[in-house]
Amino acid sequence: MNGQQMEQTLQQAVAEGFIAGGNLMVLKDGKEQFYCAAGYADRDAKTPIERNTIFRLYSMSKPVTSAAVMLLMEEGKIDLMDPVSLYIKSFQEQSVWTEEGLVPVERPVEIRDLLSMTSGLVYGGGPTVPEQEAQKVFDEAIAKLGTPEEIGTVEMAERLGACPLMFQPGTQFMYGTSADILGAIVEIVSGQRFGTFLKERIFDPLGMEDTGFYVPKAKQGRLSKVYVNGLADQVYTFPHLAIQNTMEQEPCFESGGAGLVSTITDYARFAEMLLNGGTYKGQRILSEATVRFMTTHHLTAEQQVYMEASWEGLAGYSYGNLLRVLVDPGKAVHMAFSGEYGWDGWLGPYFCNAPEDKMTFLLMYQLTDAGTTRLTRLLLNELGAAL
């Protein structure tokens, strides 16, 4: 395929100062069709973006966490209707915030609610009581980073589970900390640290050598800097969501929702495994039936209303198992592909698989408050035209 227009668009985003640098990759029928890079991983040091540049994934960690949960599901170790309280004690006596005060949950939060973001768990930063309480948990976790009191994966889930829910479990959709709880459940059920489970069951079999919850000293030179959205030359160093920005130390809290780093090459292996129905170069990671279930949307009509109302950029999509899933291409705000699924991250990483086209698209850069941006949509439109 001819990716000249996409390369020009990426270079223009660098020239205009929107991003310091980034790279993108397109694979089709199991083969790389196009790759390009532009700009810098470190603007001041003039370190160019390379194929092995390491990026913080933030929410693009979530599909990996979903795959870990799917492994436990297909092995009969969990049931998606299991109450989370079977694993995390703080979920045993939860309450829901209302304008009249706190009320008891009508039913417990279940694993399926976590996978569909219909649990009532929320991120911090907003004005409501649940958001304020969640923010307190993250603030404490941030304050304890690098100290002997650093909060671990299961303890973080216990603390988040003690926060009031935004709504009754299963009644609405709201993006939140559900994937962090899932990481803790994987840790409890497997009897291994979450990161160890991912390494042994997903990363090592796929040859994802640069993916994990921290960056060893020998690889630190390949870790991209993070830049502030709208301030092209300002480096961002704050440990957002209790994720250490330097990624230098193996963390106690291995965040299933935001904690992983990876390269575009590594993540392409994970994406290709899903596109191939659970296999990669002869290695079977998940069964074909499991991948089919994982990449299917699971929101009810009622839950879908809340998603559509809260996320204009995801018009035409539904959600399930920590993935967006295209259900109505006619409503999409960019050129989308039938059957497409994927996710993005707070700093700009983005991936989608299009099974009917046998295609994967990956984009990596590091810009705060990014997610799916105008740049992403421009590139997707150009990809659609090129195909």
ZALUMMI-137809 format. One record per atom (N, C-alpha, C): residue in one letter; x, y, z. Coordinates in pm, whole numbers, padded with zeros to 5 digits, always signed. Layout:
<nodes>
aXYZ...
</nodes>
This chain:
<nodes>
m+00084-00120+00000m+00000+00000+00000m+00087+00125+00000n+00032+00234-00048n+00104+00361-00052n+00066+00443+00072g+00161+00458+00163g+00134+00531+00286g+00192+00671+00285q+00219+00724+00167q+00285+00854+00157q+00206+00964+00227q+00073+00963+00211q-00008+01068+00273q-00004+01058+00425m-00008+00935+00478m+00000+00918+00623m+00134+00966+00676e+00241+00935+00605e+00373+00980+00648e+00381+01133+00649q+00325+01196+00547q+00325+01342+00542q+00245+01401+00659t+00133+01338+00691t+00050+01387+00801t+00122+01375+00934l+00191+01263+00956l+00268+01246+01079l+00380+01348+01087q+00450+01370+00976q+00558+01469+00974q+00506+01609+00998q+00388+01639+00945q+00329+01770+00964q+00292+01793+01110a+00242+01689+01177a+00208+01700+01319a+00331+01733+01402v+00447+01680+01360v+00573+01713+01427v+00614+01855+01395a+00609+01891+01267a+00651+02025+01224a+00568+02135+01289e+00439+02108+01310e+00349+02206+01371e+00360+02208+01523g+00435+02114+01580g+00454+02110+01725g+00343+02042+01801f+00253+01973+01731f+00147+01902+01803f+00204+01785+01881i+00293+01709+01820i+00365+01602+01890i+00514+01621+01869a+00593+01569+01964a+00738+01573+01948a+00782+01469+01847g+00712+01356+01845g+00746+01250+01753g+00653+01132+01771g+00651+01044+01673g+00567+00926+01682g+00596+00831+01567n+00537+00713+01574n+00548+00620+01463n+00416+00548+01442l+00399+00492+01323l+00278+00418+01292l+00312+00299+01205m+00224+00199+01212m+00246+00074+01141m+00113+00019+01093v+00112-00036+00974v-00005-00104+00919v+00036-00244+00878l-00038-00344+00925l-00015-00481+00885l-00140-00533+00817k-00122-00614+00714k-00235-00672+00643k-00198-00814+00601d-00293-00906+00624d-00269-01047+00591d-00141-01099+00657g-00117-01051+00779g-00003-01098+00855g+00131-01041+00814k+00131-00943+00723k+00257-00885+00677k+00254-00733+00695e+00370-00678+00728e+00381-00533+00741e+00366-00469+00604q+00270-00379+00593q+00245-00308+00468q+00310-00170+00466f+00319-00111+00585f+00370+00026+00591f+00418+00057+00731y+00529+00129+00739y+00581+00180+00866y+00645+00314+00840c+00626+00407+00932c+00700+00533+00924c+00716+00591+01064a+00813+00676+01079a+00839+00746+01205a+00874+00890+01173a+00845+00978+01268a+00878+01120+01250a+00908+01180+01386g+00999+01275+01389g+01025+01350+01511g+01110+01276+01612y+01094+01318+01738y+01187+01278+01843y+01117+01213+01962a+01188+01115+02020a+01148+01060+02149a+01191+01154+02261d+01296+01229+02236d+01344+01333+02329d+01382+01452+02242r+01299+01556+02246r+01321+01670+02157r+01452+01741+02187d+01484+01761+02316d+01605+01835+02352d+01731+01760+02312a+01731+01628+02332a+01849+01547+02300a+01853+01508+02153k+01746+01542+02079k+01734+01506+01937k+01743+01354+01916t+01685+01281+02009t+01678+01134+01998t+01561+01096+01908p+01586+01037+01794p+01478+01010+01701p+01387+00896+01747i+01263+00900+01702i+01171+00787+01723i+01218+00670+01637e+01229+00553+01699e+01270+00432+01628e+01165+00323+01646r+01184+00212+01576r+01093+00099+01594r+01095+00046+01738n+01210+00058+01804n+01222+00004+01939n+01205+00112+02046t+01156+00230+02009t+01124+00332+02110t+01014+00278+02201i+01032+00298+02330i+00938+00247+02429i+00840+00357+02469f+00713+00324+02467f+00606+00419+02498f+00525+00371+02618r+00477+00466+02698r+00382+00434+02805r+00245+00415+02741l+00185+00300+02765l+00059+00269+02698l-00062+00333+02765y-00055+00357+02895y-00173+00396+02973y-00291+00307+02934s-00402+00358+02888s-00520+00271+02875s-00510+00166+02765m-00409+00174+02681m-00390+00065+02585m-00333-00057+02655s-00312-00047+02788s-00283-00164+02871s-00408-00251+02888k-00525-00188+02879k-00649-00258+02911k-00676-00381+02824p-00657-00376+02691p-00678-00498+02613p-00590-00615+02657v-00468-00587+02703v-00380-00692+02753v-00439-00753+02881t-00490-00666+02969t-00555-00714+03090t-00676-00799+03056s-00751-00758+02957s-00866-00836+02912s-00822-00975+02867a-00714-00983+02791a-00665-01112+02745a-00626-01201+02862a-00568-01142+02967a-00532-01220+03086a-00657-01277+03153v-00761-01196+03162v-00887-01244+03220v-00947-01354+03134m-00938-01338+03003m-00990-01441+02912m-00918-01575+02932l-00788-01570+02958l-00712-01692+02985l-00768-01765+03106l-00796-01692+03213l-00852-01753+03334l-00992-01805+03308m-01068-01733+03225m-01204-01775+03195m-01204-01907+03118e-01121-01917+03014e-01124-02038+02932e-01066-02158+03005e-00989-02134+03112e-00935-02242+03193e-01027-02280+03309g-01145-02217+03317g-01241-02250+03421g-01204-02202+03559k-01115-02102+03568k-01071-02053+03699k-01156-01938+03750i-01230-01873+03661i-01324-01769+03702i-01450-01782+03618d-01559-01729+03670d-01686-01716+03598d-01711-01566+03588l-01749-01517+03472l-01768-01373+03456l-01884-01319+03538m-01968-01407+03591m-02074-01364+03683m-02033-01378+03829d-01907-01413+03853d-01857-01416+03991d-01866-01276+04052p-01920-01264+04174p-01910-01135+04244p-01763-01102+04270v-01726-00980+04249v-01588-00938+04275v-01554-00957+04422s-01655-00955+04507s-01634-00972+04651s-01576-01109+04686l-01585-01207+04595l-01520-01336+04618l-01368-01321+04625y-01317-01214+04565y-01173-01195+04553y-01124-01071+04629i-01204-00967+04629i-01165-00839+04692i-01264-00807+04803k-01218-00807+04928k-01308-00797+05043k-01388-00667+05046s-01329-00559+05001s-01398-00429+05011s-01524-00423+04925f-01539-00517+04832f-01659-00520+04749f-01776-00589+04819q-01756-00636+04940q-01862-00708+05010q-01972-00617+05062e-01938-00494+05094e-02036-00401+05151e-02027-00267+05079q-02060-00268+04952q-02049-00145+04874q-02177-00063+04880s-02159+00065+04849s-02272+00156+04845s-02267+00237+04717v-02381+00294+04682v-02394+00375+04561v-02427+00518+04601w-02359+00613+04540w-02382+00754+04571w-02505+00804+04497t-02592+00874+04567t-02705+00944+04507t-02709+01084+04564e-02788+01171+04505e-02799+01308+04556e-02860+01311+04695e-02932+01205+04732e-02992+01197+04865e-02899+01130+04966g-02788+01080+04921g-02694+01011+05009g-02659+00873+04955l-02586+00796+05035l-02543+00664+04994l-02654+00561+05015v-02667+00470+04921v-02764+00361+04932v-02691+00230+04905p-02741+00117+04958p-02674-00012+04934p-02684-00054+04788v-02591-00137+04743v-02599-00192+04608v-02717-00289+04601e-02784-00289+04487e-02896-00381+04466e-02847-00520+04430r-02731-00529+04370r-02662-00656+04347r-02513-00628+04347p-02431-00728+04375p-02287-00703+04382p-02227-00678+04243v-02116-00607+04242v-02039-00591+04118v-01984-00728+04078e-01997-00761+03950e-01948-00888+03898e-01833-00864+03801i-01758-00970+03773i-01643-00956+03683i-01687-00901+03547r-01801-00944+03498r-01850-00897+03368r-01871-00745+03370d-01911-00690+03484d-01929-00544+03495d-01795-00472+03479l-01690-00530+03535l-01557-00471+03522l-01513-00471+03376l-01539-00580+03305l-01496-00592+03166l-01571-00498+03074s-01693-00458+03113s-01775-00371+03028s-01783-00227+03077m-01707-00193+03183m-01712-00060+03242m-01854-00022+03285t-01924-00120+03338t-02059-00096+03389t-02067-00123+03539s-01952-00114+03605s-01943-00148+03747s-01987-00034+03839g-01977+00090+03792g-01998+00206+03879g-01869+00262+03935l-01757+00192+03915l-01626+00244+03955l-01584+00355+03860v-01522+00458+03913v-01486+00574+03831v-01342+00615+03856y-01289+00694+03764y-01161+00760+03787y-01184+00886+03869g-01075+00942+03923g-01085+01064+04001g-01086+01188+03916g-01095+01302+03983g-01082+01430+03914g-01212+01503+03892g-01325+01436+03903g-01454+01499+03882g-01513+01555+04011p-01632+01617+04001p-01690+01684+04116p-01772+01595+04209t-01807+01475+04166t-01896+01392+04247t-01821+01323+04360v-01894+01273+04456v-01834+01203+04570v-01754+01081+04526p-01807+00993+04439p-01725+00879+04396p-01594+00921+04330e-01597+01025+04246e-01476+01072+04179e-01378+01133+04279q-01430+01205+04377q-01344+01265+04478q-01277+01157+04565e-01354+01053+04601e-01298+00946+04683e-01195+00865+04605a-01222+00840+04477a-01123+00770+04394a-00995+00852+04381q-01010+00984+04369q-00893+01070+04358q-00809+01063+04484k-00872+01054+04600k-00798+01042+04726k-00713+00915+04727v-00767+00807+04672v-00692+00682+04667v-00568+00699+04579f-00586+00760+04463f-00471+00779+04373f-00371+00879+04432d-00420+00982+04498d-00330+01080+04560d-00242+01012+04665e-00302+00925+04746e-00224+00854+04847e-00123+00760+04782a-00167+00690+04677a-00076+00599+04608a+00042+00674+04548i+00015+00792+04493i+00121+00874+04435i+00218+00920+04544a+00163+00962+04658a+00247+01011+04768a+00339+00902+04822k+00298+00777+04811k+00376+00666+04866k+00468+00599+04764l+00466+00646+04638l+00555+00588+04538l+00701+00599+04582g+00774+00489+04570g+00915+00491+04604g+00946+00486+04752t+00844+00463+04835t+00863+00453+04980t+00834+00309+05023p+00872+00273+05148p+00841+00138+05197p+00691+00111+05209e+00609+00218+05207e+00464+00203+05218e+00394+00202+05083e+00469+00186+04975e+00410+00188+04842e+00296+00087+04831i+00185+00129+04772i+00064+00047+04765i+00074-00054+04651g+00035-00178+04679g+00043-00285+04581g-00085-00301+04500t-00083-00395+04408t-00195-00415+04315t-00323-00453+04386v-00317-00551+04475v-00437-00596+04545v-00484-00491+04645e-00391-00430+04715e-00428-00326+04811e-00495-00208+04739m-00446-00174+04622m-00508-00065+04545m-00652-00102+04510a-00675-00226+04471a-00810-00270+04439a-00900-00266+04563e-00845-00304+04677e-00922-00298+04802e-00965-00154+04831r-00875-00061+04810r-00905+00079+04841r-01005+00138+04742l-00990+00103+04615l-01084+00153+04515l-01222+00092+04536g-01226-00034+04578g-01353-00100+04604g-01427-00042+04722a-01356+00025+04812a-01420+00087+04929a-01483+00222+04895c-01456+00274+04774c-01515+00401+04733c-01660+00381+04691p-01746+00480+04710p-01885+00468+04663p-01890+00452+04511l-01986+00376+04465l-02007+00359+04321l-02089+00475+04266m-02071+00505+04139m-02144+00615+04076m-02289+00576+04045f-02314+00448+04025f-02449+00401+03993f-02461+00254+04031q-02582+00203+04028q-02604+00062+04059q-02532-00027+03956p-02461-00129+04001p-02386-00215+03909p-02471-00268+03794g-02419-00254+03675g-02484-00309+03557g-02589-00221+03493t-02613-00102+03547t-02722-00020+03495t-02675+00085+03395q-02548+00125+03402q-02498+00230+03314q-02358+00193+03266f-02305+00278+03177f-02165+00268+03134f-02093+00393+03182m-01975+00374+03243m-01888+00487+03276m-01746+00437+03288y-01658+00501+03216y-01517+00462+03211y-01453+00485+03347g-01382+00385+03399g-01325+00401+03531g-01215+00300+03561t-01201+00268+03688t-01087+00190+03738t-01108+00039+03731s-01207-00006+03658s-01242-00148+03655s-01124-00238+03617a-01042-00194+03521a-00931-00279+03477a-00826-00297+03585d-00811-00200+03674d-00718-00215+03786d-00767-00325+03881i-00897-00334+03898i-00953-00440+03982i-00930-00576+03914l-00946-00580+03783l-00924-00706+03710l-00780-00753+03723g-00684-00661+03720g-00545-00699+03739g-00523-00764+03874a-00589-00710+03977a-00577-00769+04111a-00641-00908+04116i-00753-00926+04047i-00819-01057+04044i-00729-01160+03976v-00665-01120+03865v-00571-01211+03797v-00460-01252+03893e-00410-01155+03970e-00303-01183+04065e-00349-01281+04172i-00468-01261+04225i-00521-01347+04332i-00549-01488+04280v-00615-01497+04167v-00655-01628+04113v-00534-01708+04066s-00440-01643+04003s-00323-01714+03948s-00220-01747+04054g-00221-01674+04165g-00120-01692+04267g+00015-01634+04230q+00017-01553+04123q+00139-01487+04078q+00118-01336+04078r+00227-01262+04081r+00214-01119+04056r+00153-01100+03918f+00072-00998+03904f+00005-00973+03777f+00106-00965+03663g+00213-00890+03684g+00315-00875+03580g+00383-01007+03545t+00403-01093+03643t+00463-01225+03617t+00370-01310+03532f+00240-01306+03563f+00141-01379+03484f+00143-01332+03339l+00141-01201+03319l+00143-01148+03182l+00269-01189+03108k+00382-01184+03176k+00509-01217+03112k+00510-01364+03069e+00468-01453+03159e+00476-01595+03131e+00371-01641+03031r+00251-01582+03037r+00140-01633+02957r+00118-01557+02826i+00167-01430+02818i+00142-01350+02698i+00272-01296+02639f+00349-01222+02717f+00463-01151+02660f+00573-01245+02609d+00615-01340+02692d+00722-01431+02649d+00681-01517+02529p+00562-01578+02531p+00523-01657+02413p+00515-01575+02284l+00480-01447+02296l+00469-01361+02179l+00601-01293+02143g+00702-01310+02225g+00829-01242+02199g+00824-01094+02223m+00737-01050+02317m+00723-00908+02350m+00827-00871+02455e+00952-00855+02410e+01065-00839+02501e+01071-00703+02569d+01004-00604+02514d+01012-00468+02567d+00882-00424+02632t+00796-00518+02669t+00666-00486+02728t+00664-00528+02873g+00619-00439+02961g+00611-00470+03103g+00570-00348+03182f+00584-00357+03314f+00541-00249+03401f+00653-00154+03442y+00773-00176+03391y+00881-00080+03411y+00985-00100+03302v+01081-00010+03294v+01185-00015+03192v+01320-00032+03261p+01384-00148+03245p+01514-00170+03309p+01617-00065+03266k+01717-00049+03349k+01818+00055+03328k+01880+00047+03189a+01905-00073+03141a+01971-00090+03010a+01884-00042+02895k+01754-00028+02918k+01661+00014+02812k+01610+00156+02831q+01651+00222+02939q+01597+00355+02970q+01620+00455+02858g+01729+00440+02785g+01760+00533+02676g+01660+00526+02562r+01579+00420+02557r+01479+00405+02452r+01340+00452+02495l+01324+00496+02620l+01194+00540+02670l+01166+00683+02625s+01055+00703+02558s+01019+00835+02508s+00984+00930+02623k+01015+01056+02603k+00967+01159+02694k+00817+01182+02670v+00750+01238+02770v+00609+01277+02757v+00602+01428+02748y+00519+01478+02656y+00506+01623+02637y+00364+01668+02669v+00354+01794+02711v+00227+01850+02756v+00146+01897+02636n+00023+01855+02630n-00066+01892+02520n-00081+02044+02515g-00049+02103+02400g-00061+02247+02382g+00065+02324+02418l+00162+02255+02479l+00289+02319+02514l+00401+02232+02457a+00433+02254+02334a+00514+02161+02255a+00650+02130+02315d+00706+02222+02393d+00841+02199+02444d+00845+02165+02591q+00730+02144+02655q+00726+02117+02799q+00715+01968+02826v+00812+01913+02900v+00813+01770+02934v+00726+01748+03057y+00646+01644+03052y+00554+01608+03161y+00617+01496+03243t+00624+01514+03375t+00689+01415+03460t+00602+01363+03574f+00478+01411+03586f+00394+01372+03700f+00351+01225+03687p+00346+01151+03799p+00305+01010+03794p+00152+00995+03788h+00094+01029+03678h-00052+01025+03660h-00105+00883+03686l-00214+00876+03761l-00278+00749+03798l-00183+00657+03874a-00089+00717+03944a+00009+00644+04026a+00102+00556+03943i+00122+00597+03816i+00217+00530+03729i+00345+00614+03726q+00456+00559+03774q+00581+00635+03777q+00618+00678+03636n+00645+00805+03619n+00674+00857+03485n+00807+00806+03432t+00906+00791+03519t+01037+00744+03474t+01038+00595+03442m+00944+00520+03497m+00932+00375+03477m+01060+00303+03517e+01138+00359+03610e+01271+00305+03643e+01266+00183+03734q+01166+00179+03823q+01162+00074+03923q+01044-00020+03899e+01061-00147+03932e+00949-00240+03926e+00846-00195+04029p+00724-00162+03986p+00628-00102+04078p+00559-00205+04166c+00511-00160+04281c+00426-00246+04365c+00286-00255+04304f+00237-00142+04254f+00105-00136+04190f+00122-00158+04040e+00084-00276+03993e+00089-00307+03851e-00050-00284+03793s-00068-00167+03737s-00201-00120+03697s-00249-00188+03569g-00357-00266+03582g-00417-00330+03465g-00483-00232+03372g-00509-00112+03422g-00574-00011+03341g-00481+00086+03273a-00355+00095+03322a-00271+00204+03272a-00121+00183+03284g-00074+00069+03335g+00063+00062+03379g+00168+00014+03283l+00130-00040+03167l+00228-00104+03080l+00303-00006+02990v+00425-00047+02955v+00501+00017+02847v+00519-00087+02737s+00541-00040+02614s+00564-00132+02503s+00623-00054+02386t+00658-00128+02282t+00701-00070+02156t+00594-00098+02050i+00602-00029+01939i+00506-00053+01832i+00522-00196+01777t+00645-00246+01778t+00671-00382+01729t+00613-00487+01822d+00633-00467+01953d+00577-00561+02050d+00424-00564+02044y+00364-00446+02044y+00217-00443+02049y+00159-00500+01919a+00231-00487+01810a+00185-00547+01684a+00174-00698+01697r+00262-00760+01774r+00255-00904+01796r+00128-00941+01873f+00095-00864+01975f-00027-00888+02052f-00150-00869+01963a-00152-00761+01885a-00265-00734+01797a-00281-00844+01693e-00168-00889+01638e-00174-00993+01535e-00225-01125+01595m-00186-01153+01718m-00236-01274+01785m-00389-01272+01791l-00447-01158+01828l-00593-01147+01833l-00653-01161+01694l-00590-01094+01596l-00641-01098+01459l-00638-01239+01401n-00541-01319+01447n-00527-01457+01400n-00611-01555+01480g-00701-01505+01563g-00786-01594+01641g-00715-01661+01756g-00613-01593+01811g-00547-01643+01931g-00411-01705+01910t-00361-01707+01785t-00230-01766+01759t-00135-01664+01703y-00004-01689+01724y+00100-01605+01664y+00219-01694+01634k+00252-01707+01507k+00365-01787+01462k+00364-01927+01525g+00247-01989+01522g+00234-02126+01572g+00209-02138+01719q+00223-02030+01794q+00198-02030+01938q+00052-01996+01963r-00022-02084+02032r-00160-02052+02066r-00163-01990+02205i-00216-01868+02213i-00229-01797+02339i-00371-01811+02393l-00470-01786+02307l-00611-01797+02342l-00681-01883+02237s-00791-01946+02276s-00867-02022+02178s-00940-01927+02084e-00973-01978+01967e-01044-01895+01870e-01178-01849+01924a-01247-01938+01996a-01377-01902+02054a-01361-01793+02159t-01253-01799+02236t-01229-01696+02339t-01205-01560+02275v-01125-01557+02169v-01099-01430+02100v-01228-01375+02040r-01310-01462+01985r-01437-01418+01929r-01525-01356+02037f-01527-01417+02155f-01603-01361+02268f-01542-01230+02314m-01411-01227+02326m-01340-01109+02376m-01364-00988+02288t-01375-01007+02159t-01384-00895+02065t-01528-00867+02021t-01623-00911+02101t-01765-00885+02077t-01816-00784+02179h-01901-00692+02138h-01953-00593+02233h-02057-00659+02324h-02067-00607+02447h-02154-00669+02547h-02244-00570+02620l-02254-00448+02573l-02341-00352+02639l-02487-00379+02604t-02574-00361+02705t-02717-00366+02680t-02759-00235+02613a-02882-00232+02563a-02931-00109+02500a-02930+00007+02600e-02964-00020+02725e-02966+00085+02828e-02824+00136+02855q-02730+00045+02867q-02591+00085+02892q-02533+00162+02773q-02571+00122+02653q-02523+00186+02531q-02562+00333+02526v-02679+00365+02575v-02725+00504+02577v-02627+00591+02654y-02579+00541+02768y-02486+00619+02850y-02350+00632+02783m-02307+00529+02713m-02180+00538+02642m-02188+00643+02532e-02293+00638+02452e-02308+00731+02341e-02320+00875+02390a-02382+00893+02507a-02400+01027+02561a-02270+01085+02617s-02179+00997+02658s-02057+01043+02725s-01934+01046+02635w-01943+00991+02512w-01822+00974+02433w-01852+00999+02286e-01856+01126+02248e-01890+01164+02111e-01795+01104+02009g-01667+01094+02045g-01568+01041+01952g-01585+00894+01922l-01665+00824+02003l-01689+00682+01981l-01827+00656+01923a-01883+00753+01854a-02010+00731+01785a-01995+00614+01688g-02093+00524+01692g-02088+00407+01606g-02027+00285+01672y-01968+00305+01789y-01902+00195+01861y-01984+00153+01982s-01966+00028+02022s-02010-00021+02151s-01886-00064+02228y-01903-00140+02335y-01790-00170+02423y-01807-00309+02483g-01695-00375+02506g-01697-00503+02575g-01557-00554+02596n-01534-00612+02714n-01404-00673+02744n-01288-00576+02722l-01309-00452+02767l-01208-00345+02764l-01167-00306+02623l-01259-00324+02528l-01233-00287+02389l-01352-00209+02333r-01325-00112+02245r-01431-00055+02165r-01457-00151+02050v-01582-00165+02010v-01620-00255+01901v-01714-00180+01808l-01679-00171+01682l-01763-00097+01585l-01891-00176+01556v-02005-00108+01573v-02134-00173+01545v-02212-00101+01436d-02180+00028+01412d-02252+00105+01311d-02155+00201+01242p-02087+00155+01134p-01989+00241+01066p-02049+00373+01018g-02179+00374+00991g-02242+00495+00941g-02245+00608+01042k-02230+00576+01171k-02230+00679+01275k-02090+00725+01313a-01988+00652+01268a-01851+00682+01308a-01808+00819+01258v-01721+00885+01334v-01675+01019+01299v-01544+01017+01220h-01499+00898+01184h-01384+00882+01095h-01411+00759+01010m-01329+00736+00908m-01345+00620+00822m-01314+00495+00903a-01415+00413+00927a-01398+00296+01012a-01416+00169+00930f-01378+00057+00990f-01375-00071+00920f-01474-00167+00984s-01553-00234+00904s-01655-00324+00955s-01594-00429+01048g-01654-00445+01166g-01606-00544+01261g-01485-00501+01342e-01440-00378+01324e-01318-00329+01388e-01331-00326+01540y-01219-00350+01608y-01212-00335+01754y-01073-00286+01792g-01060-00234+01914g-00930-00187+01962g-00946-00095+02080w-00841-00016+02109w-00849+00085+02215w-00733+00183+02199d-00732+00286+02284d-00624+00385+02280d-00576+00413+02421g-00487+00511+02436g-00431+00545+02566g-00426+00695+02588w-00418+00734+02713w-00421+00875+02755w-00311+00957+02687l-00199+00894+02655l-00086+00965+02594l-00082+00952+02443g-00186+00894+02382g-00194+00890+02236g-00178+00756+02166p-00120+00653+02231p-00113+00523+02162p-00252+00475+02120y-00259+00413+02003y-00389+00373+01946y-00370+00246+01866f-00465+00152+01881f-00461+00036+01792f-00600-00005+01752c-00612-00058+01632c-00736-00121+01590c-00704-00242+01503n-00786-00344+01518n-00785-00461+01431n-00911-00459+01348a-00899-00486+01220a-01014-00497+01130a-01016-00637+01073p-01086-00731+01139p-01081-00872+01098p-01123-00897+00954e-01226-00827+00907e-01273-00852+00770e-01170-00808+00667d-01089-00708+00701d-00982-00663+00612d-00849-00728+00645k-00848-00809+00753k-00726-00875+00801k-00615-00773+00820m-00649-00664+00890m-00559-00550+00901m-00546-00502+01045t-00425-00457+01078t-00396-00393+01207t-00337-00255+01181f-00384-00156+01258f-00327-00021+01253f-00278+00014+01392l-00154+00063+01401l-00094+00103+01529l-00032+00241+01515l-00054+00323+01618l+00003+00457+01624l+00057+00480+01764m+00178+00535+01774m+00240+00559+01904m+00294+00702+01912y+00258+00772+02017y+00325+00896+02055y+00296+00922+02202q+00353+01030+02261q+00342+01056+02404q+00304+01202+02428l+00174+01227+02441l+00119+01361+02459l+00006+01353+02560t+00012+01436+02663t-00090+01428+02768t-00230+01458+02714d-00328+01398+02778d-00470+01422+02745d-00498+01403+02597a-00440+01298+02541a-00452+01276+02397a-00566+01179+02365g-00545+01049+02391g-00646+00952+02350g-00655+00950+02198t-00777+00948+02146t-00797+00954+02001t-00811+01100+01961t-00713+01152+01889t-00708+01294+01855t-00743+01317+01708r-00744+01443+01670r-00763+01479+01530r-00657+01412+01443l-00533+01408+01492l-00426+01342+01419l-00461+01196+01393t-00509+01127+01494t-00546+00986+01480t-00653+00969+01372r-00755+01054+01378r-00864+01043+01280r-00817+01074+01138l-00728+01174+01124l-00674+01203+00992l-00602+01081+00934l-00523+01016+01017l-00448+00899+00972l-00540+00783+00938l-00645+00764+01017l-00739+00657+00989l-00814+00682+00858n-00849+00806+00834n-00916+00839+00708n-00823+00813+00589e-00698+00850+00605e-00600+00828+00498e-00574+00679+00477l-00575+00603+00588l-00560+00459+00576l-00675+00398+00498g-00797+00440+00532g-00913+00388+00462g-00906+00417+00313a-00863+00537+00280a-00852+00573+00138a-00744+00493+00068a-00632+00469+00137a-00522+00395+00077a-00558+00249+00053l-00644+00194+00139l-00685+00055+00121l-00788+00040+00010
</nodes>
